[in-house]
Amino acid sequence: QLRDGSLRNYRVFLDLLFENLNAAFQSKKAKVKAKVASDVFEARRNLGVLSLKCMAELLSQNYNFNLRSNIVNTLIPYGASKARGGQLADIVIATIIEIFDKDKQGECSVEIVRIIAALVKKKGKSVNGKLISCLLHVRLVELGEVKKEKEEKLPDTAMLSHKQRKHRKEQAKVRVELREADAVENKKKKSRMQGESLDHIFVTYFRVLKQFHDTPLLPIALAGLCKFAHLINVDFFTDLFECLKRIIKEESLNLADSLNCVSTIFTILSGQGSVLDVDIGEFYTLLYQNLLLFTPDTPMKTFHQLKNALTNTLKRKVPLSCQMAMVKRLCTMSAHLQPEQTHIFLCEARKQIRGSPRIAQMLDSDEDFGKQFYPGATEPGQANAEATVLWELPLWPNDL
C-alpha cells in the first residue's frame, strides 16, 4: 500500500512537471499573453526551466525506474530546442550523455537513440548538432566480455564434516549453473538492445550523409561512422562506400573530416569487409595528399586519426610504389613538425619499412636509380619514390 501510494504521488509530480513545461514552451496561448503580461510569462518560463531540470535529474539518477518512457518522450525533444538561447538543449544533452555513460543494459539508451533518430528525420538539418554528437557516447561494448562475479569466500573445508562438504559442492554447482543461465540471458538482452541502437544510429548517420551532407551535421556523422565503423553491418558497405566517394568529390572537406572518411573505409576493410573486392586507390591517394596539410598547429587528435588510418592500410594490399611514396612523404613532413608529432610520423614510416625489404632499401644511399623522383606528385603511384632515399632520418636523434 505504501508503495502504491508513493507511485501515485510520483505520477502526480511528473504530471505537474509536464504541465509546467507545456505551459512555458509549448502553449500558443501563453505566447499571445506574453505581450500583455511579460513578467508573468517570464516567471512561467523560469518555472518551466526548473521543471526540465527536475525531470533531467530524475531520469539521470533513476533511469530504470517507473514511468521512464514518459520522461524520455517528453524530455529528449527539448535537446533540439533553441529556447532560452539553447539552455534547455544543454540541460537535456548533458543528461543524455550521463545516461549513455552509465546505462550498462542499454534499455534506456535505446529509447533515447530512437527518439533522436526520429527528431533528425523530422527536423532535418535544423536539428541541434550536439544532439547527434551524443550518439558517440552510447555504450556499444563487445558482448563476449562478460565480467565474472567475485566468488564468495567460504570457510576452509578442513573444518567441515563429510556431509557438509558434499552439500557445499552441490550448492557450488547450482550457483555455477545459475550464473551461466544469467550470463546467457544478459548476453541476449544486450545483443538485442545493441542491435536496435546500432540500427537507429547508422540510419541517422546515413540520413545526414545522403540528405544533409552540405550542413554542419556532416563532420559529426563522419566522426560517428569512424568510431563505430567496426560494427557496421556488411549490408551497408556498398551504399556507404558510394556515399563517402561522392562526399569526397563534391564537398570541400577539412583535414579531420577527410581522415574520418578514410579511416572509416579502411576500418571496414580491415574487419568484416576484408573479403570485399574494393578499389582503395582513391582513398589511399586522399590519405597521401592529406599528409601535406599537417602543420605544427594541427591538433594531436588529428595525428592519432592519421595513425589509425595508416595502421588499417597495412591490412590491405597496396602497390609497393604507393607504399614507398607514403613512407617518403611521412619522413619528409616529419622534418616540419614538433617532436611529439614527428614521433608519430616516423613510427608509422618504420612500421611500413619493417614490413617490406624493398621499402627498407630506401635506407641505402649508394643505389643507382636511373629515374627521377617527383615529390610533388598528387598520386603516390606517380611519385617514383623508388628513385629516392630517406635522407631525412639521420636528421633526428636516436631516442626520438
TIVEX-460582 format. One record per residue (C-alpha): residue in one letter; x, y, z. Coordinates in Angstrom, 2 decimals. Each point is the difference from the previous one (the first is absolute). Layout:
rest: A&px: X&py: Y&pz: Z
...
***
This chain:
rest: Q&px: 0.00&py: 0.00&pz: 0.00
rest: L&px: 2.84&py: 2.38&pz: 0.83
rest: R&px: 1.64&py: -0.87&pz: -3.32
rest: D&px: -3.20&py: 0.67&pz: -1.96
rest: G&px: -0.48&py: 3.32&pz: 1.76
rest: S&px: 3.57&py: 1.05&pz: -0.77
rest: L&px: -0.44&py: -0.86&pz: -3.68
rest: R&px: -3.27&py: 1.99&pz: -0.16
rest: N&px: 1.70&py: 3.04&pz: 1.49
rest: Y&px: 2.94&py: -0.45&pz: -2.35
rest: R&px: -2.37&py: -0.04&pz: -2.98
rest: V&px: -1.77&py: 3.14&pz: 1.27
rest: F&px: 3.36&py: 1.74&pz: 0.36
rest: L&px: 1.02&py: -0.97&pz: -3.55
rest: D&px: -3.33&py: 1.23&pz: -1.37
rest: L&px: 0.64&py: 3.33&pz: 1.72
rest: L&px: 3.44&py: 0.24&pz: -1.62
rest: F&px: -1.48&py: -0.85&pz: -3.41
rest: E&px: -2.67&py: 2.70&pz: 0.41
rest: N&px: 2.60&py: 2.61&pz: 0.98
rest: L&px: 2.11&py: -0.82&pz: -3.05
rest: N&px: -2.97&py: 0.08&pz: -2.33
rest: A&px: -1.25&py: 3.31&pz: 1.39
rest: A&px: 3.45&py: 1.59&pz: -0.25
rest: F&px: 1.21&py: -1.13&pz: -3.42
rest: Q&px: -2.78&py: -1.74&pz: -1.94
rest: S&px: -3.18&py: 1.96&pz: 0.64
rest: K&px: -0.84&py: 2.46&pz: -2.80
rest: K&px: -2.45&py: 1.73&pz: 2.30
rest: A&px: 2.82&py: 0.79&pz: 2.44
rest: K&px: 2.01&py: 1.62&pz: -2.79
rest: V&px: -2.90&py: 2.30&pz: -0.88
rest: K&px: -0.43&py: 1.07&pz: 3.62
rest: A&px: 3.70&py: 0.73&pz: 0.22
rest: K&px: -0.58&py: 3.38&pz: -1.66
rest: V&px: -2.43&py: 0.97&pz: 2.76
rest: A&px: 1.71&py: -1.49&pz: 3.05
rest: S&px: 3.66&py: -0.51&pz: -0.80
rest: D&px: 1.01&py: -0.33&pz: 3.65
rest: V&px: -2.50&py: -2.84&pz: 0.51
rest: F&px: 1.15&py: -1.66&pz: -3.19
rest: E&px: 3.66&py: 0.24&pz: 1.07
rest: A&px: -0.82&py: -1.50&pz: 3.40
rest: R&px: -1.84&py: -2.82&pz: -1.74
rest: R&px: 3.03&py: -0.64&pz: -2.18
rest: N&px: 2.31&py: -0.05&pz: 3.00
rest: L&px: -2.29&py: -2.56&pz: 1.58
rest: G&px: 0.14&py: -2.00&pz: -3.23
rest: V&px: 3.82&py: -0.04&pz: 0.09
rest: L&px: -0.09&py: -1.15&pz: 3.62
rest: S&px: -2.45&py: -2.76&pz: -0.94
rest: L&px: 2.27&py: -1.11&pz: -2.80
rest: K&px: 2.95&py: -0.18&pz: 2.41
rest: C&px: -2.07&py: -2.08&pz: 2.42
rest: M&px: -0.95&py: -2.45&pz: -2.76
rest: A&px: 3.61&py: -0.21&pz: -1.17
rest: E&px: 1.20&py: -0.77&pz: 3.53
rest: L&px: -2.72&py: -2.61&pz: 0.53
rest: L&px: 0.93&py: -1.73&pz: -3.24
rest: S&px: 3.77&py: 0.06&pz: 0.52
rest: Q&px: -0.22&py: -1.32&pz: 3.58
rest: N&px: -2.76&py: -2.58&pz: -0.59
rest: Y&px: 0.08&py: -0.86&pz: -3.69
rest: N&px: -1.42&py: -3.49&pz: 0.69
rest: F&px: -2.86&py: 1.19&pz: 2.22
rest: N&px: -3.74&py: 0.09&pz: -0.74
rest: L&px: -1.38&py: 2.38&pz: -2.62
rest: R&px: 3.43&py: 0.34&pz: -1.60
rest: S&px: -1.49&py: -0.01&pz: -3.50
rest: N&px: -2.30&py: 2.90&pz: 0.88
rest: I&px: 2.98&py: 2.10&pz: 1.09
rest: V&px: 2.13&py: -1.00&pz: -2.99
rest: N&px: -2.74&py: 0.78&pz: -2.52
rest: T&px: -0.55&py: 3.43&pz: 1.55
rest: L&px: 3.57&py: 0.95&pz: 0.85
rest: I&px: 2.11&py: -1.08&pz: -3.02
rest: P&px: -1.75&py: 2.20&pz: -2.65
rest: Y&px: 1.16&py: 3.04&pz: 1.97
rest: G&px: 3.54&py: -0.99&pz: -1.00
rest: A&px: -0.82&py: 1.53&pz: -3.39
rest: S&px: -1.58&py: 3.13&pz: 1.50
rest: K&px: 1.44&py: 3.49&pz: -0.57
rest: A&px: -2.03&py: 1.51&pz: 2.85
rest: R&px: 1.81&py: 2.09&pz: 2.61
rest: G&px: 3.08&py: 0.22&pz: -2.20
rest: G&px: 0.48&py: -3.77&pz: -0.03
rest: Q&px: -0.13&py: -0.30&pz: 3.81
rest: L&px: -2.62&py: -2.75&pz: -0.14
rest: A&px: 1.94&py: -1.93&pz: -2.62
rest: D&px: 3.20&py: 0.16&pz: 2.06
rest: I&px: -1.79&py: -1.43&pz: 3.06
rest: V&px: -1.49&py: -2.86&pz: -2.00
rest: I&px: 3.22&py: -0.80&pz: -1.86
rest: A&px: 2.01&py: -0.17&pz: 3.24
rest: T&px: -2.62&py: -2.40&pz: 1.39
rest: I&px: 0.08&py: -2.18&pz: -3.12
rest: I&px: 3.80&py: -0.32&pz: 0.12
rest: E&px: -0.11&py: -0.90&pz: 3.70
rest: I&px: -2.57&py: -2.74&pz: -0.64
rest: F&px: 1.90&py: -1.40&pz: -2.99
rest: D&px: 3.13&py: -0.24&pz: 2.14
rest: K&px: -1.78&py: -1.76&pz: 2.88
rest: D&px: -2.60&py: -2.19&pz: -1.73
rest: K&px: 1.60&py: -3.45&pz: -0.18
rest: Q&px: -3.11&py: -1.91&pz: -1.05
rest: G&px: -0.93&py: 2.48&pz: -2.72
rest: E&px: -3.78&py: 0.06&pz: 0.55
rest: C&px: -0.22&py: 3.72&pz: 0.65
rest: S&px: 2.68&py: 0.77&pz: -2.58
rest: V&px: -1.87&py: -1.68&pz: -2.82
rest: E&px: -3.12&py: 2.06&pz: 0.76
rest: I&px: 2.02&py: 3.21&pz: -0.11
rest: V&px: 1.78&py: -0.99&pz: -3.23
rest: R&px: -3.34&py: -0.82&pz: -1.59
rest: I&px: -1.36&py: 3.46&pz: 0.81
rest: I&px: 3.16&py: 1.75&pz: -1.22
rest: A&px: -0.26&py: -1.86&pz: -3.32
rest: A&px: -3.65&py: 1.08&pz: -0.32
rest: L&px: 0.93&py: 3.63&pz: 0.75
rest: V&px: 2.69&py: 0.01&pz: -2.71
rest: K&px: -2.51&py: -1.43&pz: -2.47
rest: K&px: -2.62&py: 2.59&pz: 0.95
rest: K&px: 2.09&py: 3.16&pz: 0.43
rest: G&px: 2.69&py: -0.77&pz: -2.58
rest: K&px: 2.95&py: 2.35&pz: -0.19
rest: S&px: -1.49&py: 2.34&pz: 2.63
rest: V&px: 0.60&py: -2.53&pz: 2.77
rest: N&px: 2.60&py: 0.85&pz: 2.64
rest: G&px: 3.32&py: -1.57&pz: -0.98
rest: K&px: 0.85&py: -0.60&pz: 3.67
rest: L&px: -2.97&py: -2.36&pz: 0.19
rest: I&px: 1.50&py: -2.23&pz: -2.71
rest: S&px: 3.42&py: 0.25&pz: 1.66
rest: C&px: -1.53&py: -1.68&pz: 3.06
rest: L&px: -0.17&py: -3.25&pz: -1.96
rest: L&px: 3.79&py: -0.28&pz: 0.31
rest: H&px: -0.53&py: -0.79&pz: 3.70
rest: V&px: -2.32&py: -3.00&pz: -0.50
rest: R&px: 1.47&py: -3.08&pz: 1.68
rest: L&px: 0.54&py: -2.50&pz: -2.81
rest: V&px: 2.23&py: -2.54&pz: 1.73
rest: E&px: 1.07&py: -3.38&pz: -1.27
rest: L&px: -2.58&py: -2.41&pz: 1.30
rest: G&px: 2.55&py: -2.74&pz: 0.59
rest: E&px: 1.49&py: 1.99&pz: 2.85
rest: V&px: -2.10&py: -1.15&pz: 2.91
rest: K&px: 1.57&py: 0.90&pz: 3.30
rest: K&px: 0.31&py: -2.86&pz: 2.43
rest: E&px: -1.53&py: 0.48&pz: 3.40
rest: K&px: 2.25&py: -0.28&pz: 3.00
rest: E&px: -0.17&py: -3.36&pz: 1.66
rest: E&px: -1.37&py: 0.02&pz: 3.51
rest: K&px: 2.72&py: -0.83&pz: 2.48
rest: L&px: -0.97&py: -3.14&pz: 1.93
rest: P&px: 1.49&py: -1.59&pz: 3.13
rest: D&px: 2.78&py: -2.55&pz: -0.35
rest: T&px: -1.38&py: -3.44&pz: -0.94
rest: A&px: 2.33&py: -1.62&pz: 2.52
rest: M&px: -2.30&py: 1.23&pz: 2.78
rest: L&px: -3.11&py: -1.57&pz: -1.58
rest: S&px: -1.42&py: -3.47&pz: 0.26
rest: H&px: -0.35&py: -2.32&pz: -2.98
rest: K&px: -3.73&py: 0.78&pz: -0.24
rest: Q&px: 0.64&py: 3.76&pz: 0.10
rest: R&px: 2.68&py: -0.22&pz: -2.72
rest: K&px: -2.37&py: -1.97&pz: -2.22
rest: H&px: -2.74&py: 2.57&pz: 0.54
rest: R&px: 2.39&py: 2.84&pz: -0.84
rest: K&px: 1.00&py: -1.65&pz: -3.30
rest: E&px: -3.67&py: -0.33&pz: -0.97
rest: Q&px: -0.62&py: 3.69&pz: 0.83
rest: A&px: 3.05&py: 1.08&pz: -2.01
rest: K&px: -1.23&py: -1.97&pz: -3.00
rest: V&px: -3.43&py: 1.66&pz: 0.19
rest: R&px: 1.61&py: 3.47&pz: 0.28
rest: V&px: 2.12&py: -0.64&pz: -3.09
rest: E&px: -3.04&py: -1.11&pz: -2.00
rest: L&px: -1.99&py: 3.06&pz: 1.10
rest: R&px: 2.84&py: 2.35&pz: -0.92
rest: E&px: 0.36&py: -1.60&pz: -3.43
rest: A&px: -3.74&py: 0.26&pz: -0.65
rest: D&px: 0.00&py: 3.63&pz: 1.16
rest: A&px: 3.02&py: 0.82&pz: -2.21
rest: V&px: -1.69&py: -1.51&pz: -3.06
rest: E&px: -3.17&py: 1.97&pz: 0.67
rest: N&px: 1.94&py: 3.24&pz: 0.49
rest: K&px: 1.92&py: -0.61&pz: -3.22
rest: K&px: -3.21&py: -0.47&pz: -1.95
rest: K&px: -1.53&py: 3.10&pz: 1.52
rest: K&px: 3.08&py: 2.16&pz: -0.60
rest: S&px: 0.31&py: -1.32&pz: -3.53
rest: R&px: -3.60&py: 0.93&pz: -0.76
rest: M&px: 0.35&py: 3.47&pz: 1.51
rest: Q&px: 3.33&py: 0.62&pz: -1.72
rest: G&px: -1.38&py: -1.16&pz: -3.33
rest: E&px: -2.94&py: 2.38&pz: 0.18
rest: S&px: 2.20&py: 2.91&pz: 1.13
rest: L&px: 2.44&py: -0.66&pz: -2.85
rest: D&px: -2.81&py: -0.04&pz: -2.54
rest: H&px: -1.29&py: 3.41&pz: 1.12
rest: I&px: 3.51&py: 1.47&pz: 0.24
rest: F&px: 1.04&py: -1.07&pz: -3.49
rest: V&px: -3.33&py: 1.01&pz: -1.52
rest: T&px: 0.57&py: 3.46&pz: 1.51
rest: Y&px: 3.56&py: 0.23&pz: -1.34
rest: F&px: -1.04&py: -1.21&pz: -3.46
rest: R&px: -2.84&py: 2.51&pz: -0.09
rest: V&px: 2.53&py: 2.78&pz: 0.65
rest: L&px: 2.38&py: -1.34&pz: -2.68
rest: K&px: -2.72&py: -0.18&pz: -2.63
rest: Q&px: -2.27&py: 2.95&pz: 0.80
rest: F&px: 1.97&py: 2.49&pz: 2.12
rest: H&px: 3.58&py: -0.44&pz: -1.26
rest: D&px: 0.29&py: 3.74&pz: -0.64
rest: T&px: -0.81&py: 0.94&pz: 3.63
rest: P&px: 2.02&py: 0.20&pz: 3.25
rest: L&px: -1.44&py: -3.42&pz: 0.88
rest: L&px: 2.36&py: -1.75&pz: -2.45
rest: P&px: 3.17&py: 0.10&pz: 2.18
rest: I&px: -1.99&py: -1.43&pz: 2.92
rest: A&px: -1.31&py: -2.88&pz: -2.10
rest: L&px: 3.48&py: -0.73&pz: -1.41
rest: A&px: 1.49&py: -0.07&pz: 3.51
rest: G&px: -2.71&py: -2.42&pz: 1.12
rest: L&px: 0.48&py: -2.30&pz: -2.98
rest: C&px: 3.74&py: -0.02&pz: 0.64
rest: K&px: -0.49&py: -1.01&pz: 3.64
rest: F&px: -2.56&py: -2.74&pz: -0.67
rest: A&px: 1.34&py: -1.17&pz: -3.38
rest: H&px: 1.00&py: -3.42&pz: 1.41
rest: L&px: -3.67&py: -0.62&pz: 0.91
rest: I&px: -1.56&py: 0.93&pz: -3.35
rest: N&px: -2.04&py: -2.79&pz: -1.55
rest: V&px: 1.39&py: -1.43&pz: -3.24
rest: D&px: -3.30&py: 0.83&pz: -1.73
rest: F&px: 0.79&py: 3.73&pz: 0.30
rest: F&px: 3.51&py: -0.17&pz: -1.48
rest: T&px: -0.74&py: 0.61&pz: -3.68
rest: D&px: -2.37&py: 2.88&pz: 0.71
rest: L&px: 2.44&py: 1.54&pz: 2.47
rest: F&px: 2.92&py: -0.17&pz: -2.45
rest: E&px: -2.02&py: 1.79&pz: -2.66
rest: C&px: -1.10&py: 2.71&pz: 2.45
rest: L&px: 3.53&py: 0.65&pz: 1.21
rest: K&px: 1.41&py: 0.09&pz: -3.54
rest: R&px: -2.62&py: 2.56&pz: -1.01
rest: I&px: 0.70&py: 2.13&pz: 3.09
rest: I&px: 3.75&py: -0.05&pz: -0.65
rest: K&px: -0.55&py: 1.19&pz: -3.57
rest: E&px: -2.75&py: 2.55&pz: 0.57
rest: E&px: 0.70&py: 1.47&pz: 3.45
rest: S&px: 2.99&py: 2.08&pz: 1.08
rest: L&px: 0.96&py: -2.00&pz: 3.08
rest: N&px: 2.46&py: 1.17&pz: 2.61
rest: L&px: 2.87&py: -2.19&pz: 1.15
rest: A&px: -1.85&py: -1.66&pz: 2.89
rest: D&px: -3.07&py: -0.84&pz: -2.12
rest: S&px: 2.15&py: -1.42&pz: -2.80
rest: L&px: 1.83&py: -2.23&pz: 2.47
rest: N&px: -3.32&py: -1.16&pz: 1.47
rest: C&px: -1.13&py: -1.04&pz: -3.49
rest: V&px: 3.21&py: -1.91&pz: -0.68
rest: S&px: 0.10&py: -1.53&pz: 3.49
rest: T&px: -3.57&py: -1.24&pz: -0.33
rest: I&px: 0.74&py: -1.72&pz: -3.30
rest: F&px: 3.23&py: -1.65&pz: 1.13
rest: T&px: -1.50&py: -1.08&pz: 3.34
rest: I&px: -2.82&py: -1.74&pz: -1.84
rest: L&px: 2.36&py: -1.63&pz: -2.48
rest: S&px: 2.26&py: -1.24&pz: 2.80
rest: G&px: -2.96&py: -1.65&pz: 1.77
rest: Q&px: -3.17&py: -1.53&pz: -1.42
rest: G&px: 0.66&py: 1.57&pz: -3.39
rest: S&px: 3.39&py: -1.69&pz: -0.45
rest: V&px: -1.54&py: -2.42&pz: -2.52
rest: L&px: -1.39&py: 2.80&pz: -2.18
rest: D&px: 1.72&py: 0.84&pz: -3.25
rest: V&px: 0.09&py: 3.79&pz: 0.21
rest: D&px: 2.30&py: 2.42&pz: -1.76
rest: I&px: 1.63&py: 1.97&pz: 2.81
rest: G&px: 2.24&py: 2.07&pz: -2.29
rest: E&px: -2.16&py: 3.11&pz: 0.28
rest: F&px: -0.01&py: -0.09&pz: 3.80
rest: Y&px: 3.72&py: -0.79&pz: 0.23
rest: T&px: 0.72&py: 2.95&pz: -2.29
rest: L&px: -2.10&py: 2.28&pz: 2.22
rest: L&px: 1.98&py: -1.18&pz: 3.03
rest: Y&px: 3.26&py: 0.68&pz: -1.88
rest: Q&px: -1.13&py: 3.51&pz: -0.92
rest: N&px: -1.15&py: 0.76&pz: 3.55
rest: L&px: 3.53&py: -0.47&pz: 1.34
rest: L&px: 0.93&py: 3.37&pz: -1.51
rest: L&px: -2.67&py: 1.73&pz: 2.11
rest: F&px: 1.57&py: -0.88&pz: 3.34
rest: T&px: 1.69&py: 2.90&pz: 1.79
rest: P&px: 1.39&py: 0.57&pz: 3.51
rest: D&px: -3.37&py: 1.60&pz: 0.88
rest: T&px: -2.02&py: -3.10&pz: -0.95
rest: P&px: -1.69&py: -1.50&pz: 3.11
rest: M&px: 1.48&py: -3.25&pz: 1.32
rest: K&px: -3.42&py: -1.61&pz: -0.36
rest: T&px: 0.36&py: 0.35&pz: -3.76
rest: F&px: 3.43&py: -1.67&pz: 0.10
rest: H&px: -1.53&py: -2.96&pz: 1.80
rest: Q&px: -2.72&py: -0.16&pz: -2.66
rest: L&px: 2.75&py: -0.28&pz: -2.61
rest: K&px: 1.73&py: -2.70&pz: 2.05
rest: N&px: -3.17&py: -2.11&pz: 0.11
rest: A&px: -0.57&py: 0.40&pz: -3.73
rest: L&px: 3.58&py: -0.97&pz: -0.90
rest: T&px: -0.12&py: -3.00&pz: 2.34
rest: N&px: -3.05&py: -1.35&pz: -1.81
rest: T&px: 1.59&py: 0.53&pz: -3.44
rest: L&px: 2.63&py: -2.59&pz: 0.94
rest: K&px: -2.74&py: -2.65&pz: -0.02
rest: R&px: -0.79&py: 0.63&pz: -3.68
rest: K&px: 2.05&py: -0.74&pz: -3.11
rest: V&px: 1.39&py: 3.34&pz: -1.16
rest: P&px: 2.39&py: 0.30&pz: -3.00
rest: L&px: 3.61&py: 0.14&pz: 1.13
rest: S&px: 0.64&py: 3.29&pz: -1.82
rest: C&px: -2.87&py: 1.61&pz: 1.94
rest: Q&px: 1.29&py: -1.29&pz: 3.32
rest: M&px: 3.48&py: 1.37&pz: -0.76
rest: A&px: -1.46&py: 3.40&pz: -0.90
rest: M&px: -1.96&py: 0.04&pz: 3.27
rest: V&px: 3.14&py: -0.82&pz: 2.02
rest: K&px: 1.99&py: 2.68&pz: -1.79
rest: R&px: -2.63&py: 2.67&pz: 0.59
rest: L&px: -0.33&py: -0.99&pz: 3.68
rest: C&px: 3.74&py: 0.45&pz: 0.46
rest: T&px: 0.07&py: 3.27&pz: -1.94
rest: M&px: -2.89&py: 1.54&pz: 1.94
rest: S&px: 1.47&py: -1.13&pz: 3.31
rest: A&px: 2.75&py: 2.60&pz: -0.43
rest: H&px: -2.59&py: 2.80&pz: 0.27
rest: L&px: -1.81&py: -1.08&pz: 3.18
rest: Q&px: 0.36&py: 0.07&pz: 3.77
rest: P&px: 1.88&py: -2.90&pz: 1.67
rest: E&px: -3.12&py: -1.85&pz: 1.25
rest: Q&px: -1.63&py: 0.41&pz: -3.41
rest: T&px: 3.16&py: -1.10&pz: -1.78
rest: H&px: 0.09&py: -3.10&pz: 2.20
rest: I&px: -3.39&py: -1.12&pz: -1.35
rest: F&px: 1.05&py: 0.54&pz: -3.63
rest: L&px: 3.29&py: -1.86&pz: 0.41
rest: C&px: -1.62&py: -2.88&pz: 1.87
rest: E&px: -2.48&py: -0.50&pz: -2.82
rest: A&px: 2.81&py: 0.14&pz: -2.56
rest: R&px: 1.99&py: -2.57&pz: 2.00
rest: K&px: -2.94&py: -2.43&pz: 0.03
rest: Q&px: -0.11&py: 0.00&pz: -3.78
rest: I&px: 3.80&py: -0.20&pz: -0.37
rest: R&px: 0.12&py: -3.06&pz: 2.26
rest: G&px: -2.85&py: -1.62&pz: -1.91
rest: S&px: 1.78&py: 0.03&pz: -3.39
rest: P&px: 3.66&py: -0.68&pz: -0.90
rest: R&px: -0.49&py: 2.02&pz: -3.18
rest: I&px: -1.04&py: 3.10&pz: 1.94
rest: A&px: 2.96&py: -0.56&pz: 2.34
rest: Q&px: 2.27&py: 0.48&pz: -3.02
rest: M&px: -0.94&py: 3.69&pz: 0.10
rest: L&px: 2.45&py: 0.22&pz: 2.92
rest: D&px: 2.90&py: -0.79&pz: -2.38
rest: S&px: 1.49&py: 3.17&pz: -1.48
rest: D&px: 2.43&py: -1.75&pz: -2.38
rest: E&px: -2.58&py: -1.37&pz: -2.40
rest: D&px: -0.10&py: 1.25&pz: -3.61
rest: F&px: -3.65&py: 0.68&pz: -0.87
rest: G&px: -0.08&py: 1.02&pz: -3.65
rest: K&px: -3.32&py: 1.93&pz: 0.35
rest: Q&px: -1.26&py: 3.22&pz: 1.56
rest: F&px: -1.95&py: 0.41&pz: 3.24
rest: Y&px: -2.99&py: 2.39&pz: -0.03
rest: P&px: -0.66&py: 1.14&pz: 3.60
rest: G&px: -2.95&py: 2.21&pz: -1.00
rest: A&px: -1.97&py: -2.73&pz: -1.79
rest: T&px: -3.68&py: -0.02&pz: 0.95
rest: E&px: -0.24&py: -3.78&pz: -0.29
rest: P&px: 2.43&py: -2.30&pz: 1.85
rest: G&px: 0.36&py: -2.33&pz: -3.00
rest: Q&px: 1.37&py: 2.82&pz: -2.15
rest: A&px: 2.65&py: 1.22&pz: 2.47
rest: N&px: 2.69&py: -2.57&pz: -0.96
rest: A&px: 0.90&py: -0.28&pz: 3.68
rest: E&px: 2.23&py: -2.99&pz: -0.80
rest: A&px: 2.39&py: 2.55&pz: -1.54
rest: T&px: 0.79&py: 1.74&pz: 3.29
rest: V&px: 1.38&py: -0.70&pz: 3.47
rest: L&px: -1.14&py: 0.91&pz: 3.49
rest: W&px: 2.64&py: 2.66&pz: 0.60
rest: E&px: -2.19&py: 1.64&pz: 2.68
rest: L&px: 0.53&py: -2.74&pz: 2.57
rest: P&px: 3.57&py: 0.87&pz: 1.01
rest: L&px: -1.25&py: 3.47&pz: 0.97
rest: W&px: -1.73&py: -1.41&pz: 3.08
rest: P&px: 1.59&py: -1.22&pz: 3.24
rest: N&px: -0.20&py: -3.72&pz: 0.70
rest: D&px: -2.23&py: 0.43&pz: 3.05
rest: L&px: -2.80&py: 1.85&pz: -1.88
***
